[in-house]
Amino acid sequence: MSGIVTLYVTVSDTEQARSLARTLIDERLAACANILPGGRSIYRWNGDVVEEGECYVLFKTRATLADAAVARLSELHEYDVPCIAVWPWSGGDPRYMAWVRKNTRDPNDQG
């Protein structure tokens, strides 16, 4: 495994996406966030089928930071039950993976 993961997150709009992205990047829990507006989700909620517009966010981070990033996203997210999934990378461009490591905090670093 590469030691890098993508966090897939759904949010209601680009403002929520930008807010979450800025926070995780500022806190060095993620190196990058790709915001993909214009999504459409159909799901069951409280017994009803709901269809709404959503925005998708892809965060890139170290696997060792995934739990902390998921916890932070859960804390900040506006949904009662947010969709936050962790997708491990089996590989990728070594230069990009090094960049992700460089731009996220070392989970062993206390500073």
Jmol script that loads the backbone (N, CA, C; Angstrom):
load data "model"
ATOM      1  N   MET A   1       0.833  -1.187   0.000  1.00  0.00           N
ATOM      2  CA  MET A   1       0.000   0.000   0.000  1.00  0.00           C
ATOM      3  C   MET A   1       0.877   1.250   0.000  1.00  0.00           C
ATOM      4  N   SER A   2       0.299   2.342  -0.434  1.00  0.00           N
ATOM      5  CA  SER A   2       1.046   3.588  -0.615  1.00  0.00           C
ATOM      6  C   SER A   2       1.136   4.447   0.644  1.00  0.00           C
ATOM      7  N   GLY A   3       0.250   4.210   1.607  1.00  0.00           N
ATOM      8  CA  GLY A   3       0.212   5.065   2.785  1.00  0.00           C
ATOM      9  C   GLY A   3      -0.568   6.351   2.565  1.00  0.00           C
ATOM     10  N   ILE A   4      -1.210   6.468   1.391  1.00  0.00           N
ATOM     11  CA  ILE A   4      -2.019   7.652   1.057  1.00  0.00           C
ATOM     12  C   ILE A   4      -3.464   7.192   0.883  1.00  0.00           C
ATOM     13  N   VAL A   5      -4.399   8.038   1.301  1.00  0.00           N
ATOM     14  CA  VAL A   5      -5.827   7.747   1.122  1.00  0.00           C
ATOM     15  C   VAL A   5      -6.538   8.976   0.566  1.00  0.00           C
ATOM     16  N   THR A   6      -7.689   8.727  -0.003  1.00  0.00           N
ATOM     17  CA  THR A   6      -8.618   9.784  -0.384  1.00  0.00           C
ATOM     18  C   THR A   6      -9.829   9.677   0.527  1.00  0.00           C
ATOM     19  N   LEU A   7     -10.260  10.805   1.067  1.00  0.00           N
ATOM     20  CA  LEU A   7     -11.509  10.860   1.816  1.00  0.00           C
ATOM     21  C   LEU A   7     -12.576  11.406   0.878  1.00  0.00           C
ATOM     22  N   TYR A   8     -13.632  10.644   0.677  1.00  0.00           N
ATOM     23  CA  TYR A   8     -14.761  11.051  -0.156  1.00  0.00           C
ATOM     24  C   TYR A   8     -15.843  11.575   0.774  1.00  0.00           C
ATOM     25  N   VAL A   9     -16.272  12.816   0.544  1.00  0.00           N
ATOM     26  CA  VAL A   9     -17.236  13.471   1.430  1.00  0.00           C
ATOM     27  C   VAL A   9     -18.317  14.141   0.578  1.00  0.00           C
ATOM     28  N   THR A  10     -19.567  14.007   0.991  1.00  0.00           N
ATOM     29  CA  THR A  10     -20.645  14.739   0.334  1.00  0.00           C
ATOM     30  C   THR A  10     -21.085  15.881   1.246  1.00  0.00           C
ATOM     31  N   VAL A  11     -21.391  17.026   0.632  1.00  0.00           N
ATOM     32  CA  VAL A  11     -21.862  18.211   1.357  1.00  0.00           C
ATOM     33  C   VAL A  11     -22.985  18.861   0.561  1.00  0.00           C
ATOM     34  N   SER A  12     -23.671  19.801   1.184  1.00  0.00           N
ATOM     35  CA  SER A  12     -24.833  20.412   0.540  1.00  0.00           C
ATOM     36  C   SER A  12     -24.477  21.404  -0.559  1.00  0.00           C
ATOM     37  N   ASP A  13     -23.328  22.099  -0.425  1.00  0.00           N
ATOM     38  CA  ASP A  13     -22.999  23.125  -1.413  1.00  0.00           C
ATOM     39  C   ASP A  13     -21.506  23.453  -1.385  1.00  0.00           C
ATOM     40  N   THR A  14     -21.078  24.298  -2.314  1.00  0.00           N
ATOM     41  CA  THR A  14     -19.656  24.610  -2.428  1.00  0.00           C
ATOM     42  C   THR A  14     -19.142  25.423  -1.239  1.00  0.00           C
ATOM     43  N   GLU A  15     -19.985  26.198  -0.602  1.00  0.00           N
ATOM     44  CA  GLU A  15     -19.533  26.957   0.568  1.00  0.00           C
ATOM     45  C   GLU A  15     -19.141  26.016   1.707  1.00  0.00           C
ATOM     46  N   GLN A  16     -19.969  25.000   1.971  1.00  0.00           N
ATOM     47  CA  GLN A  16     -19.626  24.011   2.999  1.00  0.00           C
ATOM     48  C   GLN A  16     -18.355  23.266   2.580  1.00  0.00           C
ATOM     49  N   ALA A  17     -18.243  22.928   1.303  1.00  0.00           N
ATOM     50  CA  ALA A  17     -17.052  22.235   0.794  1.00  0.00           C
ATOM     51  C   ALA A  17     -15.802  23.078   1.003  1.00  0.00           C
ATOM     52  N   ARG A  18     -15.875  24.348   0.662  1.00  0.00           N
ATOM     53  CA  ARG A  18     -14.721  25.249   0.824  1.00  0.00           C
ATOM     54  C   ARG A  18     -14.332  25.399   2.291  1.00  0.00           C
ATOM     55  N   SER A  19     -15.320  25.509   3.150  1.00  0.00           N
ATOM     56  CA  SER A  19     -15.057  25.656   4.578  1.00  0.00           C
ATOM     57  C   SER A  19     -14.337  24.420   5.128  1.00  0.00           C
ATOM     58  N   LEU A  20     -14.843  23.245   4.810  1.00  0.00           N
ATOM     59  CA  LEU A  20     -14.203  22.009   5.270  1.00  0.00           C
ATOM     60  C   LEU A  20     -12.802  21.873   4.682  1.00  0.00           C
ATOM     61  N   ALA A  21     -12.667  22.183   3.398  1.00  0.00           N
ATOM     62  CA  ALA A  21     -11.363  22.063   2.738  1.00  0.00           C
ATOM     63  C   ALA A  21     -10.343  22.997   3.371  1.00  0.00           C
ATOM     64  N   ARG A  22     -10.706  24.230   3.563  1.00  0.00           N
ATOM     65  CA  ARG A  22      -9.772  25.193   4.158  1.00  0.00           C
ATOM     66  C   ARG A  22      -9.344  24.760   5.565  1.00  0.00           C
ATOM     67  N   THR A  23     -10.302  24.275   6.353  1.00  0.00           N
ATOM     68  CA  THR A  23      -9.979  23.860   7.716  1.00  0.00           C
ATOM     69  C   THR A  23      -9.014  22.683   7.717  1.00  0.00           C
ATOM     70  N   LEU A  24      -9.321  21.640   6.950  1.00  0.00           N
ATOM     71  CA  LEU A  24      -8.446  20.463   6.962  1.00  0.00           C
ATOM     72  C   LEU A  24      -7.066  20.770   6.398  1.00  0.00           C
ATOM     73  N   ILE A  25      -6.999  21.625   5.400  1.00  0.00           N
ATOM     74  CA  ILE A  25      -5.698  21.988   4.838  1.00  0.00           C
ATOM     75  C   ILE A  25      -4.940  22.895   5.806  1.00  0.00           C
ATOM     76  N   ASP A  26      -5.626  23.860   6.406  1.00  0.00           N
ATOM     77  CA  ASP A  26      -4.976  24.723   7.405  1.00  0.00           C
ATOM     78  C   ASP A  26      -4.417  23.912   8.572  1.00  0.00           C
ATOM     79  N   GLU A  27      -5.153  22.888   8.987  1.00  0.00           N
ATOM     80  CA  GLU A  27      -4.736  22.051  10.109  1.00  0.00           C
ATOM     81  C   GLU A  27      -3.787  20.935   9.680  1.00  0.00           C
ATOM     82  N   ARG A  28      -3.457  20.901   8.399  1.00  0.00           N
ATOM     83  CA  ARG A  28      -2.543  19.906   7.809  1.00  0.00           C
ATOM     84  C   ARG A  28      -3.031  18.472   7.974  1.00  0.00           C
ATOM     85  N   LEU A  29      -4.361  18.315   8.055  1.00  0.00           N
ATOM     86  CA  LEU A  29      -4.961  16.987   8.041  1.00  0.00           C
ATOM     87  C   LEU A  29      -5.163  16.488   6.618  1.00  0.00           C
ATOM     88  N   ALA A  30      -5.064  17.384   5.658  1.00  0.00           N
ATOM     89  CA  ALA A  30      -5.153  17.026   4.239  1.00  0.00           C
ATOM     90  C   ALA A  30      -4.209  17.934   3.467  1.00  0.00           C
ATOM     91  N   ALA A  31      -3.674  17.407   2.399  1.00  0.00           N
ATOM     92  CA  ALA A  31      -2.784  18.195   1.539  1.00  0.00           C
ATOM     93  C   ALA A  31      -3.561  18.906   0.440  1.00  0.00           C
ATOM     94  N   CYS A  32      -4.701  18.346   0.079  1.00  0.00           N
ATOM     95  CA  CYS A  32      -5.432  18.843  -1.084  1.00  0.00           C
ATOM     96  C   CYS A  32      -6.900  18.470  -0.944  1.00  0.00           C
ATOM     97  N   ALA A  33      -7.757  19.299  -1.500  1.00  0.00           N
ATOM     98  CA  ALA A  33      -9.184  18.983  -1.577  1.00  0.00           C
ATOM     99  C   ALA A  33      -9.684  19.369  -2.966  1.00  0.00           C
ATOM    100  N   ASN A  34     -10.311  18.428  -3.638  1.00  0.00           N
ATOM    101  CA  ASN A  34     -10.943  18.706  -4.925  1.00  0.00           C
ATOM    102  C   ASN A  34     -12.437  18.838  -4.692  1.00  0.00           C
ATOM    103  N   ILE A  35     -12.997  19.980  -5.074  1.00  0.00           N
ATOM    104  CA  ILE A  35     -14.419  20.251  -4.887  1.00  0.00           C
ATOM    105  C   ILE A  35     -15.120  20.046  -6.225  1.00  0.00           C
ATOM    106  N   LEU A  36     -16.099  19.140  -6.214  1.00  0.00           N
ATOM    107  CA  LEU A  36     -16.823  18.778  -7.426  1.00  0.00           C
ATOM    108  C   LEU A  36     -18.296  19.153  -7.258  1.00  0.00           C
ATOM    109  N   PRO A  37     -18.696  20.340  -7.708  1.00  0.00           N
ATOM    110  CA  PRO A  37     -20.091  20.768  -7.554  1.00  0.00           C
ATOM    111  C   PRO A  37     -20.984  20.094  -8.604  1.00  0.00           C
ATOM    112  N   GLY A  38     -22.269  20.280  -8.422  1.00  0.00           N
ATOM    113  CA  GLY A  38     -23.233  19.837  -9.439  1.00  0.00           C
ATOM    114  C   GLY A  38     -23.664  18.393  -9.322  1.00  0.00           C
ATOM    115  N   GLY A  39     -23.428  17.765  -8.177  1.00  0.00           N
ATOM    116  CA  GLY A  39     -23.850  16.381  -8.003  1.00  0.00           C
ATOM    117  C   GLY A  39     -25.328  16.289  -7.668  1.00  0.00           C
ATOM    118  N   ARG A  40     -25.862  15.128  -7.805  1.00  0.00           N
ATOM    119  CA  ARG A  40     -27.260  14.867  -7.471  1.00  0.00           C
ATOM    120  C   ARG A  40     -27.299  13.577  -6.681  1.00  0.00           C
ATOM    121  N   SER A  41     -27.942  13.589  -5.529  1.00  0.00           N
ATOM    122  CA  SER A  41     -28.032  12.397  -4.695  1.00  0.00           C
ATOM    123  C   SER A  41     -29.495  12.030  -4.462  1.00  0.00           C
ATOM    124  N   ILE A  42     -29.768  10.749  -4.547  1.00  0.00           N
ATOM    125  CA  ILE A  42     -31.092  10.201  -4.240  1.00  0.00           C
ATOM    126  C   ILE A  42     -30.870   9.174  -3.139  1.00  0.00           C
ATOM    127  N   TYR A  43     -31.581   9.336  -2.032  1.00  0.00           N
ATOM    128  CA  TYR A  43     -31.354   8.465  -0.889  1.00  0.00           C
ATOM    129  C   TYR A  43     -32.603   8.379  -0.023  1.00  0.00           C
ATOM    130  N   ARG A  44     -32.618   7.395   0.857  1.00  0.00           N
ATOM    131  CA  ARG A  44     -33.720   7.235   1.794  1.00  0.00           C
ATOM    132  C   ARG A  44     -33.319   7.892   3.110  1.00  0.00           C
ATOM    133  N   TRP A  45     -34.197   8.762   3.635  1.00  0.00           N
ATOM    134  CA  TRP A  45     -33.948   9.434   4.908  1.00  0.00           C
ATOM    135  C   TRP A  45     -35.247   9.528   5.690  1.00  0.00           C
ATOM    136  N   ASN A  46     -35.249   8.993   6.887  1.00  0.00           N
ATOM    137  CA  ASN A  46     -36.439   8.999   7.752  1.00  0.00           C
ATOM    138  C   ASN A  46     -37.669   8.454   7.044  1.00  0.00           C
ATOM    139  N   GLY A  47     -37.475   7.389   6.275  1.00  0.00           N
ATOM    140  CA  GLY A  47     -38.589   6.717   5.610  1.00  0.00           C
ATOM    141  C   GLY A  47     -39.003   7.305   4.280  1.00  0.00           C
ATOM    142  N   ASP A  48     -38.430   8.420   3.878  1.00  0.00           N
ATOM    143  CA  ASP A  48     -38.779   9.055   2.611  1.00  0.00           C
ATOM    144  C   ASP A  48     -37.613   8.942   1.631  1.00  0.00           C
ATOM    145  N   VAL A  49     -37.936   8.909   0.343  1.00  0.00           N
ATOM    146  CA  VAL A  49     -36.906   8.988  -0.681  1.00  0.00           C
ATOM    147  C   VAL A  49     -36.712  10.465  -1.011  1.00  0.00           C
ATOM    148  N   VAL A  50     -35.476  10.919  -0.889  1.00  0.00           N
ATOM    149  CA  VAL A  50     -35.140  12.331  -1.060  1.00  0.00           C
ATOM    150  C   VAL A  50     -34.191  12.462  -2.246  1.00  0.00           C
ATOM    151  N   GLU A  51     -34.370  13.534  -3.011  1.00  0.00           N
ATOM    152  CA  GLU A  51     -33.450  13.850  -4.102  1.00  0.00           C
ATOM    153  C   GLU A  51     -33.012  15.299  -3.924  1.00  0.00           C
ATOM    154  N   GLU A  52     -31.680  15.492  -3.847  1.00  0.00           N
ATOM    155  CA  GLU A  52     -31.145  16.831  -3.618  1.00  0.00           C
ATOM    156  C   GLU A  52     -29.843  17.027  -4.370  1.00  0.00           C
ATOM    157  N   GLY A  53     -29.543  18.287  -4.608  1.00  0.00           N
ATOM    158  CA  GLY A  53     -28.241  18.622  -5.151  1.00  0.00           C
ATOM    159  C   GLY A  53     -27.200  18.515  -4.050  1.00  0.00           C
ATOM    160  N   GLU A  54     -26.019  18.050  -4.420  1.00  0.00           N
ATOM    161  CA  GLU A  54     -24.921  17.962  -3.463  1.00  0.00           C
ATOM    162  C   GLU A  54     -23.622  18.309  -4.171  1.00  0.00           C
ATOM    163  N   CYS A  55     -22.609  18.446  -3.378  1.00  0.00           N
ATOM    164  CA  CYS A  55     -21.260  18.717  -3.839  1.00  0.00           C
ATOM    165  C   CYS A  55     -20.388  17.620  -3.256  1.00  0.00           C
ATOM    166  N   TYR A  56     -19.416  17.169  -4.015  1.00  0.00           N
ATOM    167  CA  TYR A  56     -18.512  16.114  -3.551  1.00  0.00           C
ATOM    168  C   TYR A  56     -17.130  16.717  -3.314  1.00  0.00           C
ATOM    169  N   VAL A  57     -16.466  16.239  -2.272  1.00  0.00           N
ATOM    170  CA  VAL A  57     -15.123  16.715  -1.965  1.00  0.00           C
ATOM    171  C   VAL A  57     -14.213  15.499  -1.817  1.00  0.00           C
ATOM    172  N   LEU A  58     -13.064  15.554  -2.473  1.00  0.00           N
ATOM    173  CA  LEU A  58     -12.058  14.504  -2.380  1.00  0.00           C
ATOM    174  C   LEU A  58     -10.835  15.090  -1.685  1.00  0.00           C
ATOM    175  N   PHE A  59     -10.556  14.600  -0.483  1.00  0.00           N
ATOM    176  CA  PHE A  59      -9.394  15.042   0.287  1.00  0.00           C
ATOM    177  C   PHE A  59      -8.281  14.017   0.124  1.00  0.00           C
ATOM    178  N   LYS A  60      -7.044  14.463  -0.054  1.00  0.00           N
ATOM    179  CA  LYS A  60      -5.897  13.565  -0.102  1.00  0.00           C
ATOM    180  C   LYS A  60      -5.070  13.750   1.153  1.00  0.00           C
ATOM    181  N   THR A  61      -4.749  12.622   1.814  1.00  0.00           N
ATOM    182  CA  THR A  61      -4.001  12.678   3.061  1.00  0.00           C
ATOM    183  C   THR A  61      -3.244  11.385   3.295  1.00  0.00           C
ATOM    184  N   ARG A  62      -2.487  11.368   4.379  1.00  0.00           N
ATOM    185  CA  ARG A  62      -1.785  10.146   4.803  1.00  0.00           C
ATOM    186  C   ARG A  62      -2.802   9.173   5.413  1.00  0.00           C
ATOM    187  N   ALA A  63      -2.584   7.905   5.235  1.00  0.00           N
ATOM    188  CA  ALA A  63      -3.445   6.899   5.856  1.00  0.00           C
ATOM    189  C   ALA A  63      -3.422   7.028   7.374  1.00  0.00           C
ATOM    190  N   THR A  64      -2.274   7.407   7.916  1.00  0.00           N
ATOM    191  CA  THR A  64      -2.143   7.549   9.370  1.00  0.00           C
ATOM    192  C   THR A  64      -2.905   8.747   9.931  1.00  0.00           C
ATOM    193  N   LEU A  65      -3.359   9.639   9.057  1.00  0.00           N
ATOM    194  CA  LEU A  65      -4.162  10.789   9.489  1.00  0.00           C
ATOM    195  C   LEU A  65      -5.651  10.606   9.205  1.00  0.00           C
ATOM    196  N   ALA A  66      -6.012   9.491   8.583  1.00  0.00           N
ATOM    197  CA  ALA A  66      -7.399   9.298   8.149  1.00  0.00           C
ATOM    198  C   ALA A  66      -8.381   9.373   9.315  1.00  0.00           C
ATOM    199  N   ASP A  67      -8.103   8.686  10.405  1.00  0.00           N
ATOM    200  CA  ASP A  67      -9.041   8.706  11.542  1.00  0.00           C
ATOM    201  C   ASP A  67      -9.213  10.112  12.104  1.00  0.00           C
ATOM    202  N   ALA A  68      -8.120  10.850  12.233  1.00  0.00           N
ATOM    203  CA  ALA A  68      -8.201  12.227  12.742  1.00  0.00           C
ATOM    204  C   ALA A  68      -8.963  13.120  11.770  1.00  0.00           C
ATOM    205  N   ALA A  69      -8.740  12.940  10.484  1.00  0.00           N
ATOM    206  CA  ALA A  69      -9.438  13.738   9.474  1.00  0.00           C
ATOM    207  C   ALA A  69     -10.931  13.414   9.462  1.00  0.00           C
ATOM    208  N   VAL A  70     -11.271  12.135   9.559  1.00  0.00           N
ATOM    209  CA  VAL A  70     -12.688  11.736   9.607  1.00  0.00           C
ATOM    210  C   VAL A  70     -13.346  12.328  10.854  1.00  0.00           C
ATOM    211  N   ALA A  71     -12.677  12.264  11.989  1.00  0.00           N
ATOM    212  CA  ALA A  71     -13.238  12.825  13.228  1.00  0.00           C
ATOM    213  C   ALA A  71     -13.464  14.332  13.098  1.00  0.00           C
ATOM    214  N   ARG A  72     -12.505  15.022  12.508  1.00  0.00           N
ATOM    215  CA  ARG A  72     -12.628  16.480  12.347  1.00  0.00           C
ATOM    216  C   ARG A  72     -13.754  16.816  11.378  1.00  0.00           C
ATOM    217  N   LEU A  73     -13.835  16.087  10.277  1.00  0.00           N
ATOM    218  CA  LEU A  73     -14.921  16.317   9.321  1.00  0.00           C
ATOM    219  C   LEU A  73     -16.277  16.052   9.967  1.00  0.00           C
ATOM    220  N   SER A  74     -16.384  14.990  10.739  1.00  0.00           N
ATOM    221  CA  SER A  74     -17.648  14.671  11.419  1.00  0.00           C
ATOM    222  C   SER A  74     -18.048  15.785  12.384  1.00  0.00           C
ATOM    223  N   GLU A  75     -17.060  16.341  13.055  1.00  0.00           N
ATOM    224  CA  GLU A  75     -17.294  17.426  14.014  1.00  0.00           C
ATOM    225  C   GLU A  75     -17.810  18.692  13.322  1.00  0.00           C
ATOM    226  N   LEU A  76     -17.251  19.006  12.154  1.00  0.00           N
ATOM    227  CA  LEU A  76     -17.572  20.247  11.448  1.00  0.00           C
ATOM    228  C   LEU A  76     -18.755  20.140  10.490  1.00  0.00           C
ATOM    229  N   HIS A  77     -19.102  18.942  10.084  1.00  0.00           N
ATOM    230  CA  HIS A  77     -20.084  18.726   9.017  1.00  0.00           C
ATOM    231  C   HIS A  77     -21.475  19.122   9.451  1.00  0.00           C
ATOM    232  N   GLU A  78     -22.243  19.673   8.518  1.00  0.00           N
ATOM    233  CA  GLU A  78     -23.600  20.125   8.812  1.00  0.00           C
ATOM    234  C   GLU A  78     -24.631  18.998   8.849  1.00  0.00           C
ATOM    235  N   TYR A  79     -24.340  17.849   8.239  1.00  0.00           N
ATOM    236  CA  TYR A  79     -25.307  16.745   8.207  1.00  0.00           C
ATOM    237  C   TYR A  79     -25.291  15.981   9.533  1.00  0.00           C
ATOM    238  N   ASP A  80     -26.452  15.417   9.889  1.00  0.00           N
ATOM    239  CA  ASP A  80     -26.537  14.566  11.074  1.00  0.00           C
ATOM    240  C   ASP A  80     -25.703  13.294  10.892  1.00  0.00           C
ATOM    241  N   VAL A  81     -25.763  12.735   9.692  1.00  0.00           N
ATOM    242  CA  VAL A  81     -25.022  11.515   9.367  1.00  0.00           C
ATOM    243  C   VAL A  81     -24.274  11.765   8.054  1.00  0.00           C
ATOM    244  N   PRO A  82     -23.091  12.361   8.129  1.00  0.00           N
ATOM    245  CA  PRO A  82     -22.374  12.695   6.899  1.00  0.00           C
ATOM    246  C   PRO A  82     -21.776  11.464   6.213  1.00  0.00           C
ATOM    247  N   CYS A  83     -21.747  11.518   4.896  1.00  0.00           N
ATOM    248  CA  CYS A  83     -21.055  10.500   4.114  1.00  0.00           C
ATOM    249  C   CYS A  83     -19.574  10.869   4.093  1.00  0.00           C
ATOM    250  N   ILE A  84     -18.770  10.082   4.788  1.00  0.00           N
ATOM    251  CA  ILE A  84     -17.321  10.260   4.786  1.00  0.00           C
ATOM    252  C   ILE A  84     -16.736   8.863   4.617  1.00  0.00           C
ATOM    253  N   ALA A  85     -16.117   8.614   3.480  1.00  0.00           N
ATOM    254  CA  ALA A  85     -15.538   7.303   3.199  1.00  0.00           C
ATOM    255  C   ALA A  85     -14.046   7.449   2.952  1.00  0.00           C
ATOM    256  N   VAL A  86     -13.283   6.449   3.364  1.00  0.00           N
ATOM    257  CA  VAL A  86     -11.834   6.440   3.172  1.00  0.00           C
ATOM    258  C   VAL A  86     -11.507   5.436   2.080  1.00  0.00           C
ATOM    259  N   TRP A  87     -10.843   5.920   1.037  1.00  0.00           N
ATOM    260  CA  TRP A  87     -10.435   5.070  -0.077  1.00  0.00           C
ATOM    261  C   TRP A  87      -8.919   4.945  -0.081  1.00  0.00           C
ATOM    262  N   PRO A  88      -8.375   3.772   0.186  1.00  0.00           N
ATOM    263  CA  PRO A  88      -6.918   3.612   0.161  1.00  0.00           C
ATOM    264  C   PRO A  88      -6.384   3.607  -1.264  1.00  0.00           C
ATOM    265  N   TRP A  89      -5.187   4.083  -1.416  1.00  0.00           N
ATOM    266  CA  TRP A  89      -4.500   4.046  -2.704  1.00  0.00           C
ATOM    267  C   TRP A  89      -3.635   2.797  -2.742  1.00  0.00           C
ATOM    268  N   SER A  90      -3.665   2.088  -3.839  1.00  0.00           N
ATOM    269  CA  SER A  90      -2.768   0.943  -3.992  1.00  0.00           C
ATOM    270  C   SER A  90      -1.441   1.384  -4.606  1.00  0.00           C
ATOM    271  N   GLY A  91      -1.410   2.597  -5.121  1.00  0.00           N
ATOM    272  CA  GLY A  91      -0.203   3.143  -5.718  1.00  0.00           C
ATOM    273  C   GLY A  91      -0.514   4.491  -6.333  1.00  0.00           C
ATOM    274  N   GLY A  92       0.463   5.020  -7.054  1.00  0.00           N
ATOM    275  CA  GLY A  92       0.288   6.316  -7.697  1.00  0.00           C
ATOM    276  C   GLY A  92       1.638   6.923  -8.016  1.00  0.00           C
ATOM    277  N   ASP A  93       1.614   8.126  -8.514  1.00  0.00           N
ATOM    278  CA  ASP A  93       2.851   8.835  -8.848  1.00  0.00           C
ATOM    279  C   ASP A  93       3.629   9.094  -7.563  1.00  0.00           C
ATOM    280  N   PRO A  94       4.840   8.553  -7.449  1.00  0.00           N
ATOM    281  CA  PRO A  94       5.621   8.723  -6.219  1.00  0.00           C
ATOM    282  C   PRO A  94       5.858  10.187  -5.859  1.00  0.00           C
ATOM    283  N   ARG A  95       5.992  11.055  -6.860  1.00  0.00           N
ATOM    284  CA  ARG A  95       6.220  12.475  -6.585  1.00  0.00           C
ATOM    285  C   ARG A  95       4.991  13.098  -5.938  1.00  0.00           C
ATOM    286  N   TYR A  96       3.803  12.718  -6.418  1.00  0.00           N
ATOM    287  CA  TYR A  96       2.574  13.256  -5.843  1.00  0.00           C
ATOM    288  C   TYR A  96       2.382  12.738  -4.420  1.00  0.00           C
ATOM    289  N   MET A  97       2.631  11.461  -4.216  1.00  0.00           N
ATOM    290  CA  MET A  97       2.480  10.898  -2.874  1.00  0.00           C
ATOM    291  C   MET A  97       3.454  11.543  -1.899  1.00  0.00           C
ATOM    292  N   ALA A  98       4.664  11.839  -2.348  1.00  0.00           N
ATOM    293  CA  ALA A  98       5.640  12.545  -1.501  1.00  0.00           C
ATOM    294  C   ALA A  98       5.136  13.947  -1.179  1.00  0.00           C
ATOM    295  N   TRP A  99       4.519  14.595  -2.156  1.00  0.00           N
ATOM    296  CA  TRP A  99       3.960  15.932  -1.941  1.00  0.00           C
ATOM    297  C   TRP A  99       2.847  15.888  -0.884  1.00  0.00           C
ATOM    298  N   VAL A 100       1.982  14.868  -0.954  1.00  0.00           N
ATOM    299  CA  VAL A 100       0.925  14.723   0.054  1.00  0.00           C
ATOM    300  C   VAL A 100       1.551  14.565   1.433  1.00  0.00           C
ATOM    301  N   ARG A 101       2.565  13.723   1.549  1.00  0.00           N
ATOM    302  CA  ARG A 101       3.228  13.526   2.847  1.00  0.00           C
ATOM    303  C   ARG A 101       3.854  14.834   3.350  1.00  0.00           C
ATOM    304  N   LYS A 102       4.499  15.562   2.445  1.00  0.00           N
ATOM    305  CA  LYS A 102       5.169  16.811   2.818  1.00  0.00           C
ATOM    306  C   LYS A 102       4.175  17.862   3.308  1.00  0.00           C
ATOM    307  N   ASN A 103       2.972  17.849   2.767  1.00  0.00           N
ATOM    308  CA  ASN A 103       1.996  18.899   3.056  1.00  0.00           C
ATOM    309  C   ASN A 103       0.924  18.490   4.059  1.00  0.00           C
ATOM    310  N   THR A 104       1.179  17.396   4.760  1.00  0.00           N
ATOM    311  CA  THR A 104       0.326  16.990   5.882  1.00  0.00           C
ATOM    312  C   THR A 104       1.234  16.816   7.081  1.00  0.00           C
ATOM    313  N   ARG A 105       0.638  16.910   8.242  1.00  0.00           N
ATOM    314  CA  ARG A 105       1.469  16.798   9.446  1.00  0.00           C
ATOM    315  C   ARG A 105       1.838  15.348   9.693  1.00  0.00           C
ATOM    316  N   ASP A 106       2.978  15.175  10.269  1.00  0.00           N
ATOM    317  CA  ASP A 106       3.419  13.852  10.690  1.00  0.00           C
ATOM    318  C   ASP A 106       2.628  13.516  11.948  1.00  0.00           C
ATOM    319  N   PRO A 107       1.860  12.431  11.947  1.00  0.00           N
ATOM    320  CA  PRO A 107       1.057  12.106  13.117  1.00  0.00           C
ATOM    321  C   PRO A 107       1.877  11.836  14.377  1.00  0.00           C
ATOM    322  N   ASN A 108       3.175  11.585  14.228  1.00  0.00           N
ATOM    323  CA  ASN A 108       4.048  11.364  15.387  1.00  0.00           C
ATOM    324  C   ASN A 108       4.642  12.664  15.926  1.00  0.00           C
ATOM    325  N   ASP A 109       4.485  13.743  15.172  1.00  0.00           N
ATOM    326  CA  ASP A 109       5.032  15.042  15.568  1.00  0.00           C
ATOM    327  C   ASP A 109       4.066  15.712  16.531  1.00  0.00           C
ATOM    328  N   GLN A 110       4.547  16.061  17.686  1.00  0.00           N
ATOM    329  CA  GLN A 110       3.704  16.685  18.714  1.00  0.00           C
ATOM    330  C   GLN A 110       3.512  18.194  18.484  1.00  0.00           C
ATOM    331  N   GLY A 111       4.253  18.774  17.552  1.00  0.00           N
ATOM    332  CA  GLY A 111       4.200  20.210  17.339  1.00  0.00           C
ATOM    333  C   GLY A 111       3.251  20.676  16.338  1.00  0.00           C
TER     334      GLY A 111
END
end "model"
wireframe off; spacefill off
backbone 0.3
color backbone group
